């Protein structure tokens, strides 16, 4: 196989192995160069911590949690889009996202909207 074909095949193989937001992980190395492994989520969760709105990869949405943290979470329409053990949270943030830990939205403000930092 010539060099250009070999390089092309290796590029395809690496692209297929690139971690995405919401993938399971055991350590940061499982999540590639730009994401980290959140071990607080069941079986780990590749994410980008400290994100800003519209800063996540295409498959993710930046969620600002009540404790002041922000993380890219996997976008979903319903539970079937999420990994086993995860649910699609649709009552918090700008877009629904897959979450594996128990989730309670913050209390509503006087305007009736959820408080999101």
Residue frames as qw, qx, qy, qz and C-alpha x, y, z in Angstrom:
[[0.000, 0.892, 0.451, 0.000, 0.00, 0.00, 0.00],
 [0.422, 0.490, -0.049, 0.761, 1.44, 3.40, -0.90],
 [0.246, -0.102, -0.476, 0.838, 1.99, 6.15, 1.66],
 [0.309, -0.115, -0.065, -0.942, -1.03, 8.27, 0.71],
 [0.685, -0.256, -0.561, -0.388, -3.36, 5.25, 1.00],
 [0.572, -0.192, -0.663, 0.444, -1.83, 4.27, 4.33],
 [0.059, -0.010, -0.300, 0.952, -2.22, 7.82, 5.66],
 [0.487, -0.191, -0.292, -0.801, -5.84, 7.92, 4.49],
 [0.707, -0.260, -0.651, -0.097, -6.67, 4.60, 6.17],
 [0.440, -0.156, -0.574, 0.672, -5.02, 5.71, 9.42],
 [0.145, -0.094, 0.080, -0.982, -6.92, 9.01, 9.34],
 [0.634, -0.254, -0.439, -0.584, -10.22, 7.15, 8.93],
 [0.673, -0.225, -0.672, 0.212, -9.34, 4.75, 11.75],
 [0.262, -0.079, -0.446, 0.852, -8.46, 7.59, 14.12],
 [0.330, -0.166, -0.113, -0.922, -11.61, 9.53, 13.22],
 [0.689, -0.279, -0.576, -0.340, -13.72, 6.48, 13.99],
 [0.645, -0.261, -0.590, 0.410, -12.09, 6.23, 17.43],
 [0.073, 0.326, -0.190, 0.923, -12.46, 9.89, 18.39],
 [0.128, -0.426, -0.778, 0.444, -14.41, 10.29, 21.59],
 [0.129, -0.529, -0.366, -0.755, -17.59, 12.37, 21.55],
 [0.302, -0.273, 0.394, -0.824, -19.51, 14.20, 24.25],
 [0.808, -0.137, 0.118, -0.561, -21.47, 11.64, 26.27],
 [0.754, 0.253, -0.606, 0.008, -19.22, 8.65, 25.52],
 [0.832, -0.554, -0.025, 0.007, -18.36, 6.38, 28.44],
 [0.421, 0.673, -0.470, 0.386, -14.85, 6.59, 29.88],
 [0.816, -0.427, -0.303, 0.244, -12.63, 5.43, 32.70],
 [0.500, -0.497, 0.021, 0.709, -10.03, 8.22, 32.47],
 [0.188, 0.805, -0.057, -0.560, -9.30, 11.44, 30.60],
 [0.133, -0.373, 0.753, 0.525, -7.25, 9.56, 28.01],
 [0.331, 0.367, 0.865, 0.084, -10.45, 7.82, 26.86],
 [0.227, 0.836, 0.415, -0.279, -11.89, 11.22, 25.87],
 [0.597, 0.609, 0.177, 0.490, -9.19, 12.42, 23.49],
 [0.461, 0.120, -0.151, 0.866, -7.37, 15.73, 23.59],
 [0.116, -0.382, -0.073, -0.914, -10.21, 18.20, 24.08],
 [0.687, -0.487, -0.248, -0.480, -12.65, 16.41, 26.41],
 [0.060, -0.392, 0.784, -0.478, -12.29, 15.13, 29.98],
 [0.497, -0.234, -0.828, -0.115, -13.83, 12.16, 31.77],
 [0.427, -0.427, 0.253, -0.756, -16.47, 13.05, 34.38],
 [0.349, 0.017, -0.928, 0.126, -16.43, 10.07, 36.74],
 [0.301, 0.089, 0.541, -0.781, -19.35, 11.48, 38.76],
 [0.722, 0.237, -0.166, -0.629, -21.57, 10.17, 35.95],
 [0.876, -0.092, 0.460, -0.112, -22.25, 6.41, 35.75],
 [0.847, 0.164, 0.361, 0.356, -19.48, 4.61, 33.81],
 [0.358, -0.349, 0.223, 0.837, -17.87, 8.00, 33.10],
 [0.381, 0.825, 0.415, -0.043, -18.97, 10.72, 30.68],
 [0.513, 0.073, 0.217, 0.827, -16.74, 12.50, 28.18],
 [0.008, 0.922, 0.385, -0.039, -17.42, 16.22, 28.46],
 [0.381, 0.434, -0.090, 0.812, -15.95, 19.69, 28.16],
 [0.388, -0.653, -0.512, 0.402, -16.03, 21.42, 31.54],
 [0.200, -0.580, -0.068, 0.787, -16.43, 25.17, 31.97],
 [0.312, 0.360, 0.628, 0.615, -18.09, 25.59, 28.57],
 [0.187, 0.362, 0.129, -0.904, -19.99, 28.62, 27.34],
 [0.646, 0.530, 0.415, -0.360, -23.16, 28.71, 25.23],
 [0.726, 0.678, -0.049, -0.106, -22.50, 27.47, 21.66],
 [0.022, -0.762, 0.647, 0.015, -19.00, 26.32, 22.59],
 [0.704, -0.164, 0.684, -0.098, -19.65, 22.55, 22.60],
 [0.094, -0.120, 0.846, 0.511, -19.10, 20.12, 19.74],
 [0.431, -0.072, -0.459, -0.774, -22.14, 19.58, 17.47],
 [0.563, -0.269, -0.772, -0.118, -23.43, 16.61, 19.48],
 [0.398, -0.327, -0.616, 0.595, -23.37, 18.57, 22.74],
 [0.149, -0.830, -0.247, -0.478, -25.10, 21.42, 24.50],
 [0.269, 0.261, -0.524, 0.765, -23.53, 23.59, 27.19],
 [0.538, -0.646, -0.509, -0.185, -25.52, 23.15, 30.40],
 [0.051, 0.478, -0.426, 0.767, -25.11, 25.64, 33.26],
 [0.556, -0.380, -0.734, 0.086, -25.94, 23.86, 36.51],
 [0.399, -0.857, -0.211, -0.249, -27.30, 25.47, 39.69],
 [0.746, -0.540, -0.008, 0.390, -23.98, 24.97, 41.50],
 [0.005, 0.895, -0.242, -0.374, -22.27, 27.33, 39.04],
 [0.442, -0.269, 0.743, 0.425, -20.56, 24.65, 36.96],
 [0.651, 0.563, -0.092, -0.501, -21.04, 24.23, 33.23],
 [0.439, -0.243, 0.829, 0.247, -20.44, 21.17, 31.05],
 [0.471, 0.261, -0.544, -0.643, -21.09, 19.98, 27.53],
 [0.561, 0.046, 0.765, -0.312, -23.75, 17.29, 27.68],
 [0.140, 0.079, 0.852, 0.498, -24.99, 15.02, 24.88],
 [0.445, 0.116, -0.065, -0.886, -28.07, 16.46, 23.11],
 [0.102, 0.181, 0.978, 0.028, -31.16, 14.27, 22.98],
 [0.413, -0.228, -0.344, -0.812, -34.81, 14.29, 21.94],
 [0.828, -0.374, -0.030, -0.417, -35.88, 11.45, 24.23],
 [0.671, -0.528, 0.517, -0.064, -34.45, 8.68, 26.42],
 [0.927, 0.247, 0.255, 0.120, -33.78, 6.43, 23.39],
 [0.469, 0.815, -0.213, 0.267, -31.02, 8.86, 22.29],
 [0.285, -0.770, 0.500, -0.277, -29.12, 8.30, 25.55],
 [0.340, 0.307, -0.879, 0.134, -26.83, 5.50, 26.74],
 [0.668, -0.397, -0.627, -0.060, -28.23, 2.76, 28.97],
 [0.526, -0.441, -0.475, 0.550, -28.77, 4.13, 32.47],
 [0.129, -0.157, 0.001, 0.979, -29.12, 7.73, 31.24],
 [0.214, 0.715, 0.656, -0.112, -32.25, 9.80, 30.74],
 [0.256, 0.451, 0.292, 0.804, -33.04, 12.75, 28.51],
 [0.169, -0.563, -0.461, 0.665, -33.52, 15.79, 30.76],
 [0.210, 0.514, 0.497, 0.667, -35.82, 18.21, 28.98],
 [0.274, -0.873, -0.387, -0.110, -36.96, 20.50, 31.79],
 [0.480, -0.761, 0.093, 0.426, -33.70, 22.38, 32.32],
 [0.403, -0.382, 0.457, 0.695, -31.39, 24.51, 30.18],
 [0.298, 0.505, -0.297, -0.754, -31.45, 25.54, 26.54],
 [0.672, 0.250, -0.565, -0.408, -31.84, 22.05, 25.09],
 [0.935, -0.281, 0.087, -0.200, -32.54, 18.50, 26.32],
 [0.252, 0.640, -0.716, 0.118, -29.46, 16.50, 27.36],
 [0.857, -0.116, -0.501, -0.004, -28.53, 12.99, 28.53],
 [0.186, -0.636, 0.534, -0.525, -27.76, 12.74, 32.23],
 [0.679, -0.016, -0.734, 0.013, -26.97, 9.68, 34.31],
 [0.195, -0.039, -0.688, 0.698, -27.09, 11.04, 37.84],
 [0.065, -0.699, -0.696, 0.149, -30.23, 11.81, 39.75],
 [0.186, 0.236, 0.177, 0.937, -31.39, 15.23, 38.69],
 [0.085, -0.752, -0.591, 0.279, -33.55, 17.80, 40.44],
 [0.293, 0.630, 0.191, 0.694, -34.04, 21.13, 38.71],
 [0.188, -0.042, -0.409, 0.892, -33.45, 24.25, 40.79],
 [0.118, 0.627, 0.654, -0.408, -36.52, 26.00, 42.19],
 [0.287, 0.685, 0.449, 0.497, -38.49, 28.27, 39.89],
 [0.196, -0.020, -0.176, 0.965, -37.95, 31.99, 40.21],
 [0.257, 0.476, 0.473, -0.696, -40.80, 34.42, 40.76],
 [0.394, 0.416, -0.365, -0.734, -41.18, 34.66, 36.97],
 [0.902, 0.120, 0.284, -0.302, -41.88, 30.93, 36.85],
 [0.723, 0.573, -0.383, 0.045, -38.76, 30.20, 34.80],
 [0.899, -0.281, -0.099, 0.320, -35.96, 27.99, 36.06],
 [0.167, -0.927, 0.292, 0.166, -32.94, 29.86, 37.30],
 [0.898, 0.183, 0.098, 0.387, -29.93, 29.15, 35.09],
 [0.380, -0.715, 0.142, 0.569, -26.72, 31.08, 35.67]]
